[in-house]
Structure formats: C-alpha cells, structure tokens
Amino acid sequence: MTQNNSNILDLIATIQTLRSEKGCPWDKRQTTESLLKYFHEEFAELMDAIKNQDYPNICEESGDLLYLLVMISEISRESGQFQFSDVIHYVNQKLIRRHPHVFGGQSWESEEQLAKQWQQIKADEKKKNLFDTDRS
C-alpha cells in the first residue's frame, strides 16, 4: 500500500460533499453529539479486530474511526470552531512537545524518567490553553 497525502484531502472532500445541499440526508443531519454512539460501536469493533490480530479488519475499523473524526472536524469547521488541519497541527505539535528526548535533543536515562517527563509536560499543558496559543 502506498501513502498519498491527497487521500486525506479526498476524504475531507467526500465528507463535505456528503454534507452539502445535494448530499446525504443522514450525513447532513449529524451533529458532534449524534456521532457519539458510533464512536462507541466502531471503537469496540476495532478493539475486537486488534485482539484477533485481524489486520484487514483493523484497517477497516481504523478507517471508520477516521471517518468519524473527520466528520466531527467538518461539522466544527461549518460552525467556525476548527477544521481538520487544526487537529493535525495540534496533535503533531503535542507529539513533538511531549518527546523532547527525540525532537529537542534532550538525553534520557530510563523509561521511568521519560514517563515522569511525559506526565510533567502533560500537566504543564493543562495549565494553559495550547489550542489557542499553539496554532502557528
């Protein structure tokens, strides 16, 4: 399988079409709240696939969860809250911030030290609203 950056753009465009005036009635009426039950269902199916090491099904169920995440991002974009690119930016910055031993040139002595560092970084993040301040 190949990785293609346009695939995510294609998915976003598909969801935008589904929610458009001529789109699907079911997709158009969804809200972030109405999608909650589907997260539970799809996550349970993904967990079963992982437990069974059923890789084709892991792929499918991961896609179902990704669809729901992109759908929530699209609903949020429509209401002026955020869009999927914000989600990607935020999680990428968080991963970099929480791995200074990889991206910041810091050394480490043990996984226990890394776990403590992770918890400290996470606690520091909770003290400020990084979503608003970290979207450079």
C-alpha positions in Angstrom: 0.0 0.0 0.0 1.2 3.5 -0.7 0.9 6.6 1.3 -0.6 9.5 -0.5 -1.2 12.9 1.1 -4.1 13.6 -1.2 -6.0 10.6 0.3 -6.9 12.6 3.4 -7.9 15.6 1.2 -10.1 13.2 -0.8 -11.7 12.0 2.4 -12.4 15.6 3.5 -13.9 16.5 0.1 -16.1 13.3 0.2 -17.4 14.3 3.6 -18.0 17.9 2.5 -20.0 16.5 -0.5 -22.0 14.2 1.8 -22.9 17.2 4.0 -23.6 19.5 1.1 -27.0 20.7 -0.1 -27.3 17.8 -2.5 -25.6 15.3 -0.1 -26.8 12.5 2.0 -29.7 13.3 4.4 -28.2 11.1 7.1 -24.8 12.8 6.9 -26.3 16.3 6.8 -28.3 15.9 10.0 -25.4 14.6 12.1 -24.0 16.6 14.9 -21.0 16.0 17.1 -23.3 14.7 19.8 -25.2 12.4 17.4 -22.0 10.7 16.4 -21.0 9.6 19.9 -22.8 6.3 19.7 -21.0 5.4 16.5 -17.6 6.1 18.2 -18.5 3.5 20.8 -19.6 0.9 18.2 -16.6 1.5 15.9 -14.1 1.5 18.7 -15.4 -1.7 20.1 -15.1 -3.3 16.6 -11.6 -2.0 16.3 -10.7 -3.5 19.7 -12.1 -6.8 18.7 -10.1 -6.7 15.4 -6.9 -5.9 17.3 -7.5 -8.7 19.9 -7.9 -11.1 17.0 -5.0 -9.7 15.0 -7.3 -9.3 12.1 -5.3 -6.8 10.1 -7.7 -6.3 7.2 -10.4 -5.6 9.8 -8.1 -3.3 11.8 -7.6 -1.3 8.7 -11.3 -1.1 8.0 -12.3 -0.2 11.6 -9.5 2.4 11.8 -10.9 3.9 8.7 -14.4 4.0 10.3 -13.0 5.9 13.3 -11.1 8.2 11.0 -14.3 9.0 9.1 -16.0 9.9 12.4 -13.1 12.2 13.4 -13.1 13.9 10.0 -16.9 14.2 10.2 -16.6 16.0 13.6 -13.9 18.3 12.2 -16.1 19.1 9.2 -19.1 19.8 11.5 -16.8 22.0 13.6 -15.5 23.8 10.5 -19.0 24.6 9.4 -19.7 26.2 12.7 -16.4 28.2 12.7 -14.8 26.3 15.5 -11.8 24.4 13.9 -11.0 22.3 10.9 -9.2 19.0 10.4 -5.9 20.8 9.6 -6.1 22.3 13.1 -6.5 18.8 14.5 -3.4 17.6 12.6 -1.4 20.6 13.6 -2.3 20.3 17.2 -1.6 16.6 17.6 1.7 17.0 15.7 2.9 19.8 18.0 1.8 17.9 21.0 3.8 14.8 19.9 6.9 17.0 19.4 6.4 18.8 22.7 6.0 15.5 24.6 9.1 13.9 23.1 11.9 16.4 23.8 14.2 13.3 24.0 13.6 12.8 20.3 12.9 16.3 18.9 14.6 18.5 21.5 18.0 16.9 21.8 17.5 16.1 25.5 19.1 12.9 26.8 17.3 10.4 28.9 18.5 7.6 31.3 15.4 5.4 31.7 11.9 4.8 30.5 10.8 5.7 34.0 12.4 9.1 33.6 10.6 9.5 30.3 7.3 8.6 31.8 7.7 11.2 34.6 8.8 13.8 32.0 5.7 13.0 29.9 3.4 13.5 32.9 5.1 16.8 33.7 4.7 18.1 30.2 1.1 17.0 30.1 0.4 18.7 33.5 2.1 21.9 32.1 -0.1 21.8 29.0 -3.3 21.6 31.1 -2.3 24.9 32.8 -2.7 26.8 29.6 -4.9 26.6 26.5 -2.5 25.3 23.9 -5.2 25.0 21.2 -5.4 28.8 21.0 -1.7 29.6 21.5 -0.1 26.8 19.5 -1.6 27.2 16.0 1.3 29.0 14.4 
